[in-house]
């Protein structure tokens, strides 16, 4: 389809006025939205293919702002552990990943993200085993197969256990090799053009796995090449203690000292923040990828989402790696964000529409694409999720947005990315789901029996 109109659906635009149309239309021409409005389809679109979408809710496609796709192959491990315990158990396993394992794991993870309404996903890949092949390229190939807009980041770790870091030495890299590989990845993959389906970022892993020297050099490289910066920060109380002991400051103060806080940066988690840290993020325009399910699964704490939003900090949602969020549902994070915020701050802490905004416009802002995605408006890219709400689970819920956010996950009638259909009638049309499942099972089994070390 190149010119079509979704007609008769409830439309949540997320435009400047946050307009909603109880019965409206979204016209798509090529890879762009041509028009959005209320009521009947205008005569100007009579020559387009008209698709009856009564009983459905149209939203902007959801934007996943933090993930580790390779972790799909290690789900269900260390299920009752803290973050540091979980990492200690899993780092040696991740040291055995290779290009094929990552390709299969990433395909499954991205396919499932699509099934949960995601049209754009980031990925933070920071494990590069010696002899493992092109694991970063494997994630990019998987995203191309599934059909999602993709913002991978070239991650890195150079602070191994022998130097006081958390990861074992066999999974860290030399700083010069990291910078060379990162620059090469940007040159090979990054597409800065409008409408791009692939943009790279730079993402040293965390304060407890990366040296300050690498953090500074990575920021310089990213800004020289005009790509965005990402890292984990303030996820747990353990990290607070690590930064206090090693650097004599909080995680946010540490990043600030390295010149990292700016509007080209977004941070994963940011759970343990005091008022001064929130104010500093707001003043610098530094964004936060809120990952409520992962934070709950690891017992990391509850992000101060309402306070971040109130302060003006850009906030999006992320599922985080599938090894700390086995559901890996982006729509599920919209629900969890509401529940976590209200558990901490009461029923008005975060509304259902505010949470949906975090997953759409909020995510678009974090990845630097708010002018192109995140809302249903004429001239924006045609990234659209069409949810069916006329079945048993949702039909009698008074508010369709509440049905989406607080109800069971509804079927996707259509998922459209860049004007192309990825899901139709709740079925993937870009990859064979059974084949992707079988490949993911093989990848997990291969990883479980593989031996560590150079190949």
N, C-alpha and C positions, 0 to 999 in steps of 0.2 A: 504494500500500500504506500502510495506517495502523497495522496491528497484525500483526507478522510475527516469525518467529524464524529466525535463521541457525543451523542444526543440523549437528553433526558435524565442525566445523572445529577446527583448532588455534587457540586464542585466546591472544593476548598482551594482558593487561589493562592493564599499566602502573599498576595500583592501588597502594595503599600498601605492599603486600607484594610487588609485582611478580609477582603470580601468573600462571602459564600453565596452560592446560588442553589436554592433547594431543588430546582429543576433547571439545569443549564446545559451548556455545550462547550466543547473544546475542539477547535478546528486545527488540524495539523497539515502542513504542507512541506513535504520533504523531511528535513531534520529539525524544523522549527515549528513553534506554535504560531498559527496565523491569527487566531482570535479566541477570546474566551468571553462568555456572556450568559445572561439569564434568559429563560424562556425558549421559544422556538428557534430553530436554526434559521438564520437570515437567508433570504433568497439568493444572496450573493454566493452561497455555498451549495446551491442546488445541484451543481455539476460534480460535487465531491461525493465520495462514498459515505453515506450516512449510516452509522452504526447505532442501533437502539441500545442504550445503556441504562434504561430504567431499572431501578433496584440496586444501582451501584453508586459508589462514592469515588470520585476522582480526586486524587491528591498529587502534589509533586512527587516524583520519585525520591525515595529516601537515600540519604548520603551517610555512608559508614566512615567515620573519621579515625578509627583505630582498629587494626586487626593484625594477626600473625597467621597467615593462611596455612603455612606448613604445619601448624600445630593440630590441624584436623586429624593428622595421623597419630596423635598421642592423646586422644580424648580418654577420659575416665581414669586417669592416673593421679596419684597423690590427692585424692578427693577430700581429705580431711586435714590438709596441711596449710600452714601460713605461706605467704608469698616466698620467703627465703627458703623454707623447707621444700616447697613445690619446685622452685628453681634448682635447688641442689639435687633433687631427684631427677629432674628432666634434662638439665644441661648435658649430662653424658649420653642420654638417648638422642638428643638433637644433634650431637656431634656426629651421628651416623647417617644423617639425611643426605640424599643425593638428588640430582636433577629429576630423575623419574619419580621418586617419592614425592618431591615437592610439586611436580606437575600434576600428579594424580590427587594429592591432598588439596591443592589450590583449586583444581577444577570442581571438586566436591564442595569445598567451602564457598566458592563463588556462586555455584549453582544453587546452593541452599540460601545464600543471601538474596539471590534473585527471587526465590520462592517466598521470601519474607518482605518483599517490596523494595529492595535495594536496587538502585540504578547506577550509583557511583560508589566505588569503594576505594579506600586507601589500603596499603599494606606496609607493615614495618618489618622488613626482613633483615635480621642482623646476625644470622648464623651461617657461616660460609666454610664448611669443612674442607680441608685439603683433599683434593682429588674428587670432590663431589660434583663437579661439572658446573654448568651455568644455572644455579638455583634461582637467581633473580630473573633471568630470562624465562625460566619455566613458569613463574607466576604471571608474567606478561603474556605468554602464549595461552595460558589458561583463561585469562580475562578476555582475550580476543575470541577464544572459542565460545565462551559463555555469552559474550556480547555486552559486558558491562563497561561503563566508563571507569577508567582505572587511574589511580594516583599512587603508584608504588613508591616507597622510599628505600634508598640504599642505606641500610643500617650498618652498625659496626660495634665491635667491642675490642679494646686494646688493654684492659686492666684485668689481668688474670689473677688467679688465686695466689700465685707466688709473689705478686706485687701488692697484695692487700685487697684485691677485688673479689667478687663472688664467683664468677664463672671459672671453670677449670681452664688451664692454660691451652688445652688442645682446641678450644673453640674461639680463642682470641686471635687477632691479626696484628701485624706490624703497621704502625701509623702511616708510613709512606705507601705501603701496599693498599691500605684502606683508601687514602686520598686519590691514588691513581685509579683504583677500580671505580670509585665514586664518580670521578670526572669522566671516565670512559662510559659509565652507564648513562650519565646525563647526555653525553654526545650521541650515544647510540639510540636512546629511546625517547628522550624528552621532546614533546611537540608543543610549542608555546602558542600555536595558532588558535584563533577563535574556533570554537566547536571541537577542540581537541578531544580525542578519546583516551589520550595517554600523556600524563605529565608526571615527571619525576620529582622527588624530594630528597633531602639529605637528613639522616636520622641516627646519630649516635645513640646507643641504647639507653643508658641511665647513669646517674652519678656513681653507682657502685660497680660499673663495668667499663667505664670509659675514663681516660685521663683528661685533665683540664686542657692539656696541650691539644688533644684531638678535638675537644669541644670547640676550642677557639678556631682551629684550622678548618673544621667542618663548616662553621658559620661563615668564615671568610670565603670558602669555596662556594657555598650556596648563594651567597650574596653576589659574588662575582658572576655566577652563572644565572642569577635571577630565578632561583627556584626556592621553594619553601623549606622550612626547618621544623623538625619534629623530634621529640624525645619523651621518655617516661619521666614523671616527676611527682614527688610527694604522694606516692601510692600507699605507703604504710608507715606506721610509727617506727618500724625498724630503719627505714630510710632516713627519717628525721634524726635518729640516733647516730646513724652512719655519718651523715653530713656534719652533725655537731662534733663528733669525735675527730673526724678527718679534716674538716674545713673550718670548724669553729663558727658555723652559721647554719641557717635553715636552707632547705633545698632551693627555695625561690631566691634567697639572697645569694646563694652560690651561683645560680644561673645568671643573675644580674651582674655579678662580678666578672663573668665571662663575656658579657656583651650580648647575651642571647635574647633578652626580653624585648620584643618588638612585634609589630603587626604582621610580620612574615613568619611567625612562629606559632605552633600550637602544641600543647602539652597533653600527654595522656594521663588521665586519672585525677591528679590535683586534689586528692581527698583531704590531706592534712595541711590546711592553710589557715593561718590566723588572719585577722582583719587587715594587718599591714600588707600581707602577701596579696590578698585579694585586691586591695587598693593599688598595689604596684602593677599587677597584671592588667587592671583596668586602665591605668594611666599609660601603659605602653601598648595597649591593644593586643596583648598576647592572649591566644585562645586556649580553650580547654576542651579536650575530648572526654566527655563523661561516659564511664563504662559501668553502669550500676550493677548489672548481673555479675560481672567478674569481680567487682569490689565485694559484693555479697558472698560469692562462692569462696573467695579467699579470706573472708573475714577482715578485709582491709579497712572497712569503715564506710561512712556515708558522706559523699561529696556535698559540699555546701552549695548546691546548684542554685537555689533561690537567691542566695546572697551574691553569687557570681553574676547571675542575670541582672539583679537589681543594681549592681555596681557598674554594669555595662561591659563586663567581660564577654567576649565572643564565646559561645558554648555550642558544641555539637554533641552527637551521640556516637558511641562506638561499641561494637560487640566484644572487642578484645579477642585474643586468640582462642580458638575452640578448645584448647586444653584447660582453660579456666572459665569457659562458658560453653558447655556442651550443647546448649540449645542453639546458640549462634544465630538468633533471630533478631534482625534489626527492628522489626515492629515490636518484638518483645521488649527491647530496650526502651521504647517509647512508653510502654506500660510501666516498666520497672522504674523509670525516671520519676514518673508521677508518684508511685507508691513510696519510693525511698524518700523523696522530698517531703511528702506528707507525713511519713512516719517520724521524720525529724522536726518538721516545722508546722504541722497542722494542715487542715483541709484546703486552705487557700495558698499554701506554699508554692504550688505549681498547678496550673490548670491543664486540662487535657489538650487544649489547643496550643498552649505554650510548649508542652512537651512535644507535640507534633511539629511545631516550629523548630525546635532544636534539631529534629531529625531531617529537616528539609532546608529552610533558609539558614539555620544555624550551621549545619554541616557545610553548606555551599560557601558560607563565609570563611570557615576554617581553611578550606582548600583553595581559597582565592578565586571562586567561581560564582559569587553571588550575582554577578551581572548576567550570567548565562543559565544557571540552573537554580533549583530551590523554590521556585514559584511557578504557577501557571499564568503566564502573561504573554501577550503577543510579542514576538521577536526573540523570546527565550528558546532554548533547545528543548526538543520534544522528549523529555524524560518524564513519564507519567505512570502512576500506579492506579489501576482501576479495580476497586475492591467490591466484591458482590456481598450485599448486606440484606438480601431478601430471603435468606434461608432460615431454618429453625433457630440457629444460634443468635441471630441479630434482628430479625424482621420487626419485632415489637419493641425494640429499644428506641426511646423517644428521640434521642440525639444521635445522628449518624457518626459524629466524631467520637462521642463517648462509646458507641458500639465498636468502632475501630480500635480505640486506645484501651478501653477497659474490658471489652468482650473477648471471646475466643478469637484466635487468628482467623480472619475470613478468607475464603478462596479469592485468588487473584483472577479476575476475568481477563485482564490484559496487563502486561508490564511492557512498556514501550521505552526503549533507550535510543536516543538520537533518531527518533522516527521509525525505528525497526522493532518488530515484535520479538520479545524474548520469552514471554509466557503468554499462553492463550488457554482460557478455560482451565486455569490452574495447572497447566502442563508446560514444562520446558519445551521449546521448539528449536533451540539452538544446539543442545547436546542431548545425547541419549542418557536419561537419568539412571536407568538400570546399569548401563555400561559404566557410568561414572561411579556408581555405588560399588560395583564389583572391583573397579580399579582402586578405589579408596581402601577397600578391605585388604586387597593385596599389598598396598603400600604400607598399611599399618602392620601387617604380618611380617613383611620384609624388614621393616624398621625394628620390630621387636626381636628379631633373630640375627640382625646384622652385627658385625664386630666393629668396634670403634677403631679409629686410626686411619692413616693414609691408605688409599686404595692403590 
